[in-house]
Amino acid sequence: MGAGIALVSAKAGWDVLLYDITPAILDKALARIKKGFQKQVEEGSCSELEAKRAVNRIQTTKSLDEMAEVHLVIEAVSEQVDLKLRLFEEFGRICKPDVVLASNTSSISITKLGTAAGRGELVAGMHFMNPVPVMRLVEVTRGLLTSDETMELLMGLANRMGKIPVESKDSPGFIVNRILMPMVNEAVFALAEGVATAESIDQAMVYGTNHPMGPLALADRIGLDTVLSICEILHRDLGDQKFRPCPLLRKYVEAGWLGRKTGRGFYVYEN
């Protein structure tokens, strides 16, 4: 997700500082970004010169302290509450007082992140869909303290990236995952109960409801650990049994079968 957000940001004309603690991940992200631009060149949605200039706008860093000079932060770490809270505490300490902090979280409280940062009026959600260069929606989420100016800024940024921003209140799962995750989770229950194979479940939803991708294949693309985390947050924060994660989903995550990123989930992939 971070690589995809960096790509669309650089393409929109901004200088980008891409941060991660692991050099190998940064190298992999840059390679993915270059591959993404090459695909856009081949498809005709970007010229070779535009792609080269955009790639040159992206720099990487292993030091969070370098965020002291940025004008906007979009966080895209894994969907772990404690990790995001610690990171927003650091942003609050490092970044200039007027810097807006956005989170790509798909389910975690924006209000809680804003409180951790000590600047709730300047914190909002900016949830991109995966894959970022292709999917047009961005959920822009208003926390309890988020200012109108912050929302207007992020809606404008999303528009400049060629996205369609939709405003959401700070409710667990926001819009998309509040509706999507029960369907994905129910598909896992259907698989666990032997209703049909993974392939049949996905084909039924693709050809029966005109979805572009079946729910199990989609879960593999999202990452089964992320799906589980979102379901757990929805179940805990909304208290409704319909969000209870399927035990088979939890078992796959325990086995390290996380989907495309590990080569195995509900399907097997060649990485």
PyRosetta script that sets phi, psi and omega in degrees:
from pyrosetta import init, pose_from_sequence

init()
pose = pose_from_sequence("MGAGIALVSAKAGWDVLLYDITPAILDKALARIKKGFQKQVEEGSCSELEAKRAVNRIQTTKSLDEMAEVHLVIEAVSEQVDLKLRLFEEFGRICKPDVVLASNTSSISITKLGTAAGRGELVAGMHFMNPVPVMRLVEVTRGLLTSDETMELLMGLANRMGKIPVESKDSPGFIVNRILMPMVNEAVFALAEGVATAESIDQAMVYGTNHPMGPLALADRIGLDTVLSICEILHRDLGDQKFRPCPLLRKYVEAGWLGRKTGRGFYVYEN")
pose.set_psi(1, -41.8)
pose.set_omega(1, 179.7)
pose.set_phi(2, -60.9)
pose.set_psi(2, -42.0)
pose.set_omega(2, 178.9)
pose.set_phi(3, -63.8)
pose.set_psi(3, -40.9)
pose.set_omega(3, 179.8)
pose.set_phi(4, -65.8)
pose.set_psi(4, -41.3)
pose.set_omega(4, 178.7)
pose.set_phi(5, -66.1)
pose.set_psi(5, -39.6)
pose.set_omega(5, 177.0)
pose.set_phi(6, -62.0)
pose.set_psi(6, -40.7)
pose.set_omega(6, -179.3)
pose.set_phi(7, -61.6)
pose.set_psi(7, -51.7)
pose.set_omega(7, -176.5)
pose.set_phi(8, -69.6)
pose.set_psi(8, -28.8)
pose.set_omega(8, 177.9)
pose.set_phi(9, -69.8)
pose.set_psi(9, -44.9)
pose.set_omega(9, 178.8)
pose.set_phi(10, -66.1)
pose.set_psi(10, -38.2)
pose.set_omega(10, 178.9)
pose.set_phi(11, -64.1)
pose.set_psi(11, -32.5)
pose.set_omega(11, 179.1)
pose.set_phi(12, -75.4)
pose.set_psi(12, -8.0)
pose.set_omega(12, 174.0)
pose.set_phi(13, 110.2)
pose.set_psi(13, 4.0)
pose.set_omega(13, -178.4)
pose.set_phi(14, -94.5)
pose.set_psi(14, 148.7)
pose.set_omega(14, 168.8)
pose.set_phi(15, -74.4)
pose.set_psi(15, 138.1)
pose.set_omega(15, -173.8)
pose.set_phi(16, -125.0)
pose.set_psi(16, 133.4)
pose.set_omega(16, 172.4)
pose.set_phi(17, -111.6)
pose.set_psi(17, 110.4)
pose.set_omega(17, -175.3)
pose.set_phi(18, -97.2)
pose.set_psi(18, 120.1)
pose.set_omega(18, -174.1)
pose.set_phi(19, -111.5)
pose.set_psi(19, 138.5)
pose.set_omega(19, 167.6)
pose.set_phi(20, -158.7)
pose.set_psi(20, 154.8)
pose.set_omega(20, -179.4)
pose.set_phi(21, -81.0)
pose.set_psi(21, -12.4)
pose.set_omega(21, -175.0)
pose.set_phi(22, -112.8)
pose.set_psi(22, 115.5)
pose.set_omega(22, -179.6)
pose.set_phi(23, -55.6)
pose.set_psi(23, -38.3)
pose.set_omega(23, -178.4)
pose.set_phi(24, -63.0)
pose.set_psi(24, -36.1)
pose.set_omega(24, 179.3)
pose.set_phi(25, -68.8)
pose.set_psi(25, -39.5)
pose.set_omega(25, 177.3)
pose.set_phi(26, -63.7)
pose.set_psi(26, -42.3)
pose.set_omega(26, 178.0)
pose.set_phi(27, -61.8)
pose.set_psi(27, -42.7)
pose.set_omega(27, 179.8)
pose.set_phi(28, -65.5)
pose.set_psi(28, -38.3)
pose.set_omega(28, 179.2)
pose.set_phi(29, -64.3)
pose.set_psi(29, -44.3)
pose.set_omega(29, 178.7)
pose.set_phi(30, -62.6)
pose.set_psi(30, -40.8)
pose.set_omega(30, 178.3)
pose.set_phi(31, -63.0)
pose.set_psi(31, -39.9)
pose.set_omega(31, 179.5)
pose.set_phi(32, -67.0)
pose.set_psi(32, -38.7)
pose.set_omega(32, 178.8)
pose.set_phi(33, -64.1)
pose.set_psi(33, -46.4)
pose.set_omega(33, 179.4)
pose.set_phi(34, -61.9)
pose.set_psi(34, -40.5)
pose.set_omega(34, 177.9)
pose.set_phi(35, -64.9)
pose.set_psi(35, -38.4)
pose.set_omega(35, 178.8)
pose.set_phi(36, -64.4)
pose.set_psi(36, -41.8)
pose.set_omega(36, 178.1)
pose.set_phi(37, -67.4)
pose.set_psi(37, -38.9)
pose.set_omega(37, 178.9)
pose.set_phi(38, -61.2)
pose.set_psi(38, -38.6)
pose.set_omega(38, 177.6)
pose.set_phi(39, -64.4)
pose.set_psi(39, -39.4)
pose.set_omega(39, 178.9)
pose.set_phi(40, -66.8)
pose.set_psi(40, -36.4)
pose.set_omega(40, 176.5)
pose.set_phi(41, -63.0)
pose.set_psi(41, -45.1)
pose.set_omega(41, -179.4)
pose.set_phi(42, -64.3)
pose.set_psi(42, -32.5)
pose.set_omega(42, -179.7)
pose.set_phi(43, -83.6)
pose.set_psi(43, -11.7)
pose.set_omega(43, 178.4)
pose.set_phi(44, 87.1)
pose.set_psi(44, 8.9)
pose.set_omega(44, 179.7)
pose.set_phi(45, -90.6)
pose.set_psi(45, 0.5)
pose.set_omega(45, -178.9)
pose.set_phi(46, -159.6)
pose.set_psi(46, 137.1)
pose.set_omega(46, 178.3)
pose.set_phi(47, -82.8)
pose.set_psi(47, 162.4)
pose.set_omega(47, 179.0)
pose.set_phi(48, -61.4)
pose.set_psi(48, -38.3)
pose.set_omega(48, 179.2)
pose.set_phi(49, -66.6)
pose.set_psi(49, -43.8)
pose.set_omega(49, 177.9)
pose.set_phi(50, -61.5)
pose.set_psi(50, -41.5)
pose.set_omega(50, 180.0)
pose.set_phi(51, -64.2)
pose.set_psi(51, -44.1)
pose.set_omega(51, 179.9)
pose.set_phi(52, -62.8)
pose.set_psi(52, -44.4)
pose.set_omega(52, 179.6)
pose.set_phi(53, -64.0)
pose.set_psi(53, -39.2)
pose.set_omega(53, -179.4)
pose.set_phi(54, -66.5)
pose.set_psi(54, -44.0)
pose.set_omega(54, 178.6)
pose.set_phi(55, -60.8)
pose.set_psi(55, -38.8)
pose.set_omega(55, -180.0)
pose.set_phi(56, -68.2)
pose.set_psi(56, -16.5)
pose.set_omega(56, 177.4)
pose.set_phi(57, -79.8)
pose.set_psi(57, -9.5)
pose.set_omega(57, -175.2)
pose.set_phi(58, -100.0)
pose.set_psi(58, 122.8)
pose.set_omega(58, 173.7)
pose.set_phi(59, -117.3)
pose.set_psi(59, 156.1)
pose.set_omega(59, 179.5)
pose.set_phi(60, -118.6)
pose.set_psi(60, 156.7)
pose.set_omega(60, 177.8)
pose.set_phi(61, -150.8)
pose.set_psi(61, 148.7)
pose.set_omega(61, 173.6)
pose.set_phi(62, -103.4)
pose.set_psi(62, -0.5)
pose.set_omega(62, -176.4)
pose.set_phi(63, -109.0)
pose.set_psi(63, 117.2)
pose.set_omega(63, 178.6)
pose.set_phi(64, -65.6)
pose.set_psi(64, -25.1)
pose.set_omega(64, -179.5)
pose.set_phi(65, -62.1)
pose.set_psi(65, -23.3)
pose.set_omega(65, 178.1)
pose.set_phi(66, -67.4)
pose.set_psi(66, -12.5)
pose.set_omega(66, 176.7)
pose.set_phi(67, -69.8)
pose.set_psi(67, -6.6)
pose.set_omega(67, -179.2)
pose.set_phi(68, -62.1)
pose.set_psi(68, -22.7)
pose.set_omega(68, -175.8)
pose.set_phi(69, -106.1)
pose.set_psi(69, 2.1)
pose.set_omega(69, -176.7)
pose.set_phi(70, -80.7)
pose.set_psi(70, 161.5)
pose.set_omega(70, -179.2)
pose.set_phi(71, -103.9)
pose.set_psi(71, -14.0)
pose.set_omega(71, 179.3)
pose.set_phi(72, -158.7)
pose.set_psi(72, 142.4)
pose.set_omega(72, 177.0)
pose.set_phi(73, -118.9)
pose.set_psi(73, 132.7)
pose.set_omega(73, 169.2)
pose.set_phi(74, -120.9)
pose.set_psi(74, 108.4)
pose.set_omega(74, -177.8)
pose.set_phi(75, -85.7)
pose.set_psi(75, 137.3)
pose.set_omega(75, -178.5)
pose.set_phi(76, -143.1)
pose.set_psi(76, 41.3)
pose.set_omega(76, 176.7)
pose.set_phi(77, -78.0)
pose.set_psi(77, 175.6)
pose.set_omega(77, -177.5)
pose.set_phi(78, -63.2)
pose.set_psi(78, 158.5)
pose.set_omega(78, -171.2)
pose.set_phi(79, -77.9)
pose.set_psi(79, 68.2)
pose.set_omega(79, 177.9)
pose.set_phi(80, -123.1)
pose.set_psi(80, 121.2)
pose.set_omega(80, -174.0)
pose.set_phi(81, -57.6)
pose.set_psi(81, -50.4)
pose.set_omega(81, -176.1)
pose.set_phi(82, -61.6)
pose.set_psi(82, -40.7)
pose.set_omega(82, 180.0)
pose.set_phi(83, -63.4)
pose.set_psi(83, -45.8)
pose.set_omega(83, -179.4)
pose.set_phi(84, -66.0)
pose.set_psi(84, -40.1)
pose.set_omega(84, 179.1)
pose.set_phi(85, -62.0)
pose.set_psi(85, -43.9)
pose.set_omega(85, 178.3)
pose.set_phi(86, -61.9)
pose.set_psi(86, -41.2)
pose.set_omega(86, -178.5)
pose.set_phi(87, -66.3)
pose.set_psi(87, -41.1)
pose.set_omega(87, 179.6)
pose.set_phi(88, -70.3)
pose.set_psi(88, -30.5)
pose.set_omega(88, 172.2)
pose.set_phi(89, -61.6)
pose.set_psi(89, -42.1)
pose.set_omega(89, 178.2)
pose.set_phi(90, -66.1)
pose.set_psi(90, -42.4)
pose.set_omega(90, 176.8)
pose.set_phi(91, -59.3)
pose.set_psi(91, -42.4)
pose.set_omega(91, 179.6)
pose.set_phi(92, -60.7)
pose.set_psi(92, -32.0)
pose.set_omega(92, -180.0)
pose.set_phi(93, -81.5)
pose.set_psi(93, -41.3)
pose.set_omega(93, -170.8)
pose.set_phi(94, -85.6)
pose.set_psi(94, -44.6)
pose.set_omega(94, -171.7)
pose.set_phi(95, -75.4)
pose.set_psi(95, 154.1)
pose.set_omega(95, 177.7)
pose.set_phi(96, -61.0)
pose.set_psi(96, 150.8)
pose.set_omega(96, -172.3)
pose.set_phi(97, -58.7)
pose.set_psi(97, -24.4)
pose.set_omega(97, -176.9)
pose.set_phi(98, -98.5)
pose.set_psi(98, 7.3)
pose.set_omega(98, -177.1)
pose.set_phi(99, -79.2)
pose.set_psi(99, 131.0)
pose.set_omega(99, 176.8)
pose.set_phi(100, -80.0)
pose.set_psi(100, 136.1)
pose.set_omega(100, 179.3)
pose.set_phi(101, -115.0)
pose.set_psi(101, 118.4)
pose.set_omega(101, 179.5)
pose.set_phi(102, -112.7)
pose.set_psi(102, 146.9)
pose.set_omega(102, 177.9)
pose.set_phi(103, -118.1)
pose.set_psi(103, 136.0)
pose.set_omega(103, 175.3)
pose.set_phi(104, -83.4)
pose.set_psi(104, 13.0)
pose.set_omega(104, -179.5)
pose.set_phi(105, -54.7)
pose.set_psi(105, 146.3)
pose.set_omega(105, 178.7)
pose.set_phi(106, -103.6)
pose.set_psi(106, -0.6)
pose.set_omega(106, -176.0)
pose.set_phi(107, -159.8)
pose.set_psi(107, -15.9)
pose.set_omega(107, -171.9)
pose.set_phi(108, -83.9)
pose.set_psi(108, 146.2)
pose.set_omega(108, -176.2)
pose.set_phi(109, -58.9)
pose.set_psi(109, 121.5)
pose.set_omega(109, 175.7)
pose.set_phi(110, -68.9)
pose.set_psi(110, -36.9)
pose.set_omega(110, 178.8)
pose.set_phi(111, -59.9)
pose.set_psi(111, -42.1)
pose.set_omega(111, 179.8)
pose.set_phi(112, -65.2)
pose.set_psi(112, -40.7)
pose.set_omega(112, 178.6)
pose.set_phi(113, -66.4)
pose.set_psi(113, -38.9)
pose.set_omega(113, 178.8)
pose.set_phi(114, -64.2)
pose.set_psi(114, -39.5)
pose.set_omega(114, 177.5)
pose.set_phi(115, -65.0)
pose.set_psi(115, -41.2)
pose.set_omega(115, 179.0)
pose.set_phi(116, -61.7)
pose.set_psi(116, -36.8)
pose.set_omega(116, -178.9)
pose.set_phi(117, -78.2)
pose.set_psi(117, -17.3)
pose.set_omega(117, -178.6)
pose.set_phi(118, 74.3)
pose.set_psi(118, 21.1)
pose.set_omega(118, 179.8)
pose.set_phi(119, -151.1)
pose.set_psi(119, 59.1)
pose.set_omega(119, -173.9)
pose.set_phi(120, -54.1)
pose.set_psi(120, -31.7)
pose.set_omega(120, -178.8)
pose.set_phi(121, -69.9)
pose.set_psi(121, -18.3)
pose.set_omega(121, -177.5)
pose.set_phi(122, -107.7)
pose.set_psi(122, 13.4)
pose.set_omega(122, -179.8)
pose.set_phi(123, -117.1)
pose.set_psi(123, 133.0)
pose.set_omega(123, 178.3)
pose.set_phi(124, -149.8)
pose.set_psi(124, 167.1)
pose.set_omega(124, 175.2)
pose.set_phi(125, -90.1)
pose.set_psi(125, 143.3)
pose.set_omega(125, 174.3)
pose.set_phi(126, -138.6)
pose.set_psi(126, 82.1)
pose.set_omega(126, -171.0)
pose.set_phi(127, -92.3)
pose.set_psi(127, 106.0)
pose.set_omega(127, 176.4)
pose.set_phi(128, -83.2)
pose.set_psi(128, 154.0)
pose.set_omega(128, 176.0)
pose.set_phi(129, -94.6)
pose.set_psi(129, 156.1)
pose.set_omega(129, -176.8)
pose.set_phi(130, -104.5)
pose.set_psi(130, 131.2)
pose.set_omega(130, 0.4)
pose.set_phi(131, -80.8)
pose.set_psi(131, 136.8)
pose.set_omega(131, -171.2)
pose.set_phi(132, -58.1)
pose.set_psi(132, -44.7)
pose.set_omega(132, -177.1)
pose.set_phi(133, -64.6)
pose.set_psi(133, -20.7)
pose.set_omega(133, -174.8)
pose.set_phi(134, -99.1)
pose.set_psi(134, -46.0)
pose.set_omega(134, -173.9)
pose.set_phi(135, -77.2)
pose.set_psi(135, 134.5)
pose.set_omega(135, -169.8)
pose.set_phi(136, -92.3)
pose.set_psi(136, -20.2)
pose.set_omega(136, -174.9)
pose.set_phi(137, -77.5)
pose.set_psi(137, 141.8)
pose.set_omega(137, 166.3)
pose.set_phi(138, -132.5)
pose.set_psi(138, 120.2)
pose.set_omega(138, 173.9)
pose.set_phi(139, -82.6)
pose.set_psi(139, 118.7)
pose.set_omega(139, 177.4)
pose.set_phi(140, -104.1)
pose.set_psi(140, 114.2)
pose.set_omega(140, -169.2)
pose.set_phi(141, -107.7)
pose.set_psi(141, 129.4)
pose.set_omega(141, -179.1)
pose.set_phi(142, -94.8)
pose.set_psi(142, 119.6)
pose.set_omega(142, 172.5)
pose.set_phi(143, -77.1)
pose.set_psi(143, 174.6)
pose.set_omega(143, -177.8)
pose.set_phi(144, -59.5)
pose.set_psi(144, -32.2)
pose.set_omega(144, -175.6)
pose.set_phi(145, -103.8)
pose.set_psi(145, -4.7)
pose.set_omega(145, -175.2)
pose.set_phi(146, -60.6)
pose.set_psi(146, 131.7)
pose.set_omega(146, -178.2)
pose.set_phi(147, -80.7)
pose.set_psi(147, 159.3)
pose.set_omega(147, 175.3)
pose.set_phi(148, -61.5)
pose.set_psi(148, -37.1)
pose.set_omega(148, -179.5)
pose.set_phi(149, -62.8)
pose.set_psi(149, -40.0)
pose.set_omega(149, 178.5)
pose.set_phi(150, -64.9)
pose.set_psi(150, -43.3)
pose.set_omega(150, 179.1)
pose.set_phi(151, -63.3)
pose.set_psi(151, -43.7)
pose.set_omega(151, 179.6)
pose.set_phi(152, -62.3)
pose.set_psi(152, -40.3)
pose.set_omega(152, 179.0)
pose.set_phi(153, -61.1)
pose.set_psi(153, -48.8)
pose.set_omega(153, -176.1)
pose.set_phi(154, -71.1)
pose.set_psi(154, -34.6)
pose.set_omega(154, 175.4)
pose.set_phi(155, -63.5)
pose.set_psi(155, -40.3)
pose.set_omega(155, 178.3)
pose.set_phi(156, -66.3)
pose.set_psi(156, -40.2)
pose.set_omega(156, 177.8)
pose.set_phi(157, -62.4)
pose.set_psi(157, -43.1)
pose.set_omega(157, 179.5)
pose.set_phi(158, -62.3)
pose.set_psi(158, -41.6)
pose.set_omega(158, 177.5)
pose.set_phi(159, -60.8)
pose.set_psi(159, -43.0)
pose.set_omega(159, -179.2)
pose.set_phi(160, -65.2)
pose.set_psi(160, -28.5)
pose.set_omega(160, 176.6)
pose.set_phi(161, -77.2)
pose.set_psi(161, -2.6)
pose.set_omega(161, -178.2)
pose.set_phi(162, 83.9)
pose.set_psi(162, 18.4)
pose.set_omega(162, -178.4)
pose.set_phi(163, -99.2)
pose.set_psi(163, 167.5)
pose.set_omega(163, 174.3)
pose.set_phi(164, -108.1)
pose.set_psi(164, 105.9)
pose.set_omega(164, -179.7)
pose.set_phi(165, -84.0)
pose.set_psi(165, 137.9)
pose.set_omega(165, 176.7)
pose.set_phi(166, -126.8)
pose.set_psi(166, 128.3)
pose.set_omega(166, -177.8)
pose.set_phi(167, -83.0)
pose.set_psi(167, 138.0)
pose.set_omega(167, 178.8)
pose.set_phi(168, -131.8)
pose.set_psi(168, 148.7)
pose.set_omega(168, 170.9)
pose.set_phi(169, -76.0)
pose.set_psi(169, 164.2)
pose.set_omega(169, -178.0)
pose.set_phi(170, -82.1)
pose.set_psi(170, 75.2)
pose.set_omega(170, 178.2)
pose.set_phi(171, -120.5)
pose.set_psi(171, 144.4)
pose.set_omega(171, -175.7)
pose.set_phi(172, -49.8)
pose.set_psi(172, 125.9)
pose.set_omega(172, 179.4)
pose.set_phi(173, 83.3)
pose.set_psi(173, -10.0)
pose.set_omega(173, -179.4)
pose.set_phi(174, 55.5)
pose.set_psi(174, -128.8)
pose.set_omega(174, -178.5)
pose.set_phi(175, -97.6)
pose.set_psi(175, -60.3)
pose.set_omega(175, -169.5)
pose.set_phi(176, -62.3)
pose.set_psi(176, -53.4)
pose.set_omega(176, -175.3)
pose.set_phi(177, -73.9)
pose.set_psi(177, -24.8)
pose.set_omega(177, 173.7)
pose.set_phi(178, -58.8)
pose.set_psi(178, -36.4)
pose.set_omega(178, -178.2)
pose.set_phi(179, -93.7)
pose.set_psi(179, -38.9)
pose.set_omega(179, -173.5)
pose.set_phi(180, -74.4)
pose.set_psi(180, -43.9)
pose.set_omega(180, -171.6)
pose.set_phi(181, -63.1)
pose.set_psi(181, -37.6)
pose.set_omega(181, 174.9)
pose.set_phi(182, -59.8)
pose.set_psi(182, -34.9)
pose.set_omega(182, 177.6)
pose.set_phi(183, -67.6)
pose.set_psi(183, -46.6)
pose.set_omega(183, 179.4)
pose.set_phi(184, -61.6)
pose.set_psi(184, -45.4)
pose.set_omega(184, -179.0)
pose.set_phi(185, -62.9)
pose.set_psi(185, -38.9)
pose.set_omega(185, 178.8)
pose.set_phi(186, -67.7)
pose.set_psi(186, -32.6)
pose.set_omega(186, 175.7)
pose.set_phi(187, -64.3)
pose.set_psi(187, -37.6)
pose.set_omega(187, 177.3)
pose.set_phi(188, -66.8)
pose.set_psi(188, -40.7)
pose.set_omega(188, 176.0)
pose.set_phi(189, -60.0)
pose.set_psi(189, -42.7)
pose.set_omega(189, 179.8)
pose.set_phi(190, -62.2)
pose.set_psi(190, -39.7)
pose.set_omega(190, 177.0)
pose.set_phi(191, -65.9)
pose.set_psi(191, -45.3)
pose.set_omega(191, -178.0)
pose.set_phi(192, -63.2)
pose.set_psi(192, -33.7)
pose.set_omega(192, -178.5)
pose.set_phi(193, -85.7)
pose.set_psi(193, 0.0)
pose.set_omega(193, 177.6)
pose.set_phi(194, 75.0)
pose.set_psi(194, 21.6)
pose.set_omega(194, 178.0)
pose.set_phi(195, -61.0)
pose.set_psi(195, -40.3)
pose.set_omega(195, 179.1)
pose.set_phi(196, -165.5)
pose.set_psi(196, 170.3)
pose.set_omega(196, 175.2)
pose.set_phi(197, -74.7)
pose.set_psi(197, 166.6)
pose.set_omega(197, 177.4)
pose.set_phi(198, -58.9)
pose.set_psi(198, -42.3)
pose.set_omega(198, -179.1)
pose.set_phi(199, -63.0)
pose.set_psi(199, -42.0)
pose.set_omega(199, -178.7)
pose.set_phi(200, -68.9)
pose.set_psi(200, -39.4)
pose.set_omega(200, 177.8)
pose.set_phi(201, -60.7)
pose.set_psi(201, -46.5)
pose.set_omega(201, -178.6)
pose.set_phi(202, -67.9)
pose.set_psi(202, -41.6)
pose.set_omega(202, 178.7)
pose.set_phi(203, -62.8)
pose.set_psi(203, -38.0)
pose.set_omega(203, 179.7)
pose.set_phi(204, -61.6)
pose.set_psi(204, -41.2)
pose.set_omega(204, -178.3)
pose.set_phi(205, -76.6)
pose.set_psi(205, -33.3)
pose.set_omega(205, 178.4)
pose.set_phi(206, -69.2)
pose.set_psi(206, -49.5)
pose.set_omega(206, -173.8)
pose.set_phi(207, -91.4)
pose.set_psi(207, -17.1)
pose.set_omega(207, 179.9)
pose.set_phi(208, -94.3)
pose.set_psi(208, -25.6)
pose.set_omega(208, -178.5)
pose.set_phi(209, -126.3)
pose.set_psi(209, 4.5)
pose.set_omega(209, 176.2)
pose.set_phi(210, 64.7)
pose.set_psi(210, 28.4)
pose.set_omega(210, 172.4)
pose.set_phi(211, -74.0)
pose.set_psi(211, 143.4)
pose.set_omega(211, -179.8)
pose.set_phi(212, -70.5)
pose.set_psi(212, -20.4)
pose.set_omega(212, -178.1)
pose.set_phi(213, -149.9)
pose.set_psi(213, 142.8)
pose.set_omega(213, 178.8)
pose.set_phi(214, -69.9)
pose.set_psi(214, 158.3)
pose.set_omega(214, -175.6)
pose.set_phi(215, -64.2)
pose.set_psi(215, -31.8)
pose.set_omega(215, -179.5)
pose.set_phi(216, -76.7)
pose.set_psi(216, -39.6)
pose.set_omega(216, 174.7)
pose.set_phi(217, -64.8)
pose.set_psi(217, -37.2)
pose.set_omega(217, 177.0)
pose.set_phi(218, -64.8)
pose.set_psi(218, -41.8)
pose.set_omega(218, 177.7)
pose.set_phi(219, -59.8)
pose.set_psi(219, -41.2)
pose.set_omega(219, 176.7)
pose.set_phi(220, -61.7)
pose.set_psi(220, -37.6)
pose.set_omega(220, 179.8)
pose.set_phi(221, -70.5)
pose.set_psi(221, -42.2)
pose.set_omega(221, 179.2)
pose.set_phi(222, -65.7)
pose.set_psi(222, -39.8)
pose.set_omega(222, -172.6)
pose.set_phi(223, 109.9)
pose.set_psi(223, 120.3)
pose.set_omega(223, -174.6)
pose.set_phi(224, -65.8)
pose.set_psi(224, -28.0)
pose.set_omega(224, 175.5)
pose.set_phi(225, -66.1)
pose.set_psi(225, -38.6)
pose.set_omega(225, 177.9)
pose.set_phi(226, -68.8)
pose.set_psi(226, -42.0)
pose.set_omega(226, 177.5)
pose.set_phi(227, -59.3)
pose.set_psi(227, -45.9)
pose.set_omega(227, 179.7)
pose.set_phi(228, -61.6)
pose.set_psi(228, -44.3)
pose.set_omega(228, -179.1)
pose.set_phi(229, -61.2)
pose.set_psi(229, -43.4)
pose.set_omega(229, -179.9)
pose.set_phi(230, -64.9)
pose.set_psi(230, -44.3)
pose.set_omega(230, 178.9)
pose.set_phi(231, -61.2)
pose.set_psi(231, -40.5)
pose.set_omega(231, 178.8)
pose.set_phi(232, -63.3)
pose.set_psi(232, -42.5)
pose.set_omega(232, 179.2)
pose.set_phi(233, -65.2)
pose.set_psi(233, -44.3)
pose.set_omega(233, 178.3)
pose.set_phi(234, -62.1)
pose.set_psi(234, -43.7)
pose.set_omega(234, -179.5)
pose.set_phi(235, -64.0)
pose.set_psi(235, -43.4)
pose.set_omega(235, -178.7)
pose.set_phi(236, -70.1)
pose.set_psi(236, -47.4)
pose.set_omega(236, -171.4)
pose.set_phi(237, -81.1)
pose.set_psi(237, -28.5)
pose.set_omega(237, -180.0)
pose.set_phi(238, -99.9)
pose.set_psi(238, -17.9)
pose.set_omega(238, 175.1)
pose.set_phi(239, 66.6)
pose.set_psi(239, 24.2)
pose.set_omega(239, -178.2)
pose.set_phi(240, -108.9)
pose.set_psi(240, 130.7)
pose.set_omega(240, -176.8)
pose.set_phi(241, -64.1)
pose.set_psi(241, -19.0)
pose.set_omega(241, -179.6)
pose.set_phi(242, -65.9)
pose.set_psi(242, -16.2)
pose.set_omega(242, 178.9)
pose.set_phi(243, -96.5)
pose.set_psi(243, 3.0)
pose.set_omega(243, -177.7)
pose.set_phi(244, -62.2)
pose.set_psi(244, 122.5)
pose.set_omega(244, -178.0)
pose.set_phi(245, -62.8)
pose.set_psi(245, 138.7)
pose.set_omega(245, 176.2)
pose.set_phi(246, -63.8)
pose.set_psi(246, 134.6)
pose.set_omega(246, 178.3)
pose.set_phi(247, -56.0)
pose.set_psi(247, -32.5)
pose.set_omega(247, 179.4)
pose.set_phi(248, -66.1)
pose.set_psi(248, -37.4)
pose.set_omega(248, 176.1)
pose.set_phi(249, -60.2)
pose.set_psi(249, -45.7)
pose.set_omega(249, 179.1)
pose.set_phi(250, -62.9)
pose.set_psi(250, -38.8)
pose.set_omega(250, -179.0)
pose.set_phi(251, -65.8)
pose.set_psi(251, -40.1)
pose.set_omega(251, 177.9)
pose.set_phi(252, -62.5)
pose.set_psi(252, -42.4)
pose.set_omega(252, 179.4)
pose.set_phi(253, -64.5)
pose.set_psi(253, -41.5)
pose.set_omega(253, 178.0)
pose.set_phi(254, -61.7)
pose.set_psi(254, -31.7)
pose.set_omega(254, 179.5)
pose.set_phi(255, -80.6)
pose.set_psi(255, -7.6)
pose.set_omega(255, -177.0)
pose.set_phi(256, 82.8)
pose.set_psi(256, 12.5)
pose.set_omega(256, 177.4)
pose.set_phi(257, -88.9)
pose.set_psi(257, 88.3)
pose.set_omega(257, -170.7)
pose.set_phi(258, -102.5)
pose.set_psi(258, 1.4)
pose.set_omega(258, 179.8)
pose.set_phi(259, 110.0)
pose.set_psi(259, -148.0)
pose.set_omega(259, -174.4)
pose.set_phi(260, -57.7)
pose.set_psi(260, -38.0)
pose.set_omega(260, -174.1)
pose.set_phi(261, -69.1)
pose.set_psi(261, -18.8)
pose.set_omega(261, 177.1)
pose.set_phi(262, -112.4)
pose.set_psi(262, -2.6)
pose.set_omega(262, 178.0)
pose.set_phi(263, 91.4)
pose.set_psi(263, -8.0)
pose.set_omega(263, 178.5)
pose.set_phi(264, -151.6)
pose.set_psi(264, 136.0)
pose.set_omega(264, 174.2)
pose.set_phi(265, -150.5)
pose.set_psi(265, -118.8)
pose.set_omega(265, 172.0)
pose.set_phi(266, -77.3)
pose.set_psi(266, -15.8)
pose.set_omega(266, 173.8)
pose.set_phi(267, -129.3)
pose.set_psi(267, 167.3)
pose.set_omega(267, 177.5)
pose.set_phi(268, -106.7)
pose.set_psi(268, 136.1)
pose.set_omega(268, -175.7)
pose.set_phi(269, -125.4)
pose.set_psi(269, 152.2)
pose.set_omega(269, 172.6)
pose.set_phi(270, -97.9)
pose.set_psi(270, 110.1)
pose.set_omega(270, -179.2)
pose.set_phi(271, -88.6)
pose.dump_pdb("model.pdb")
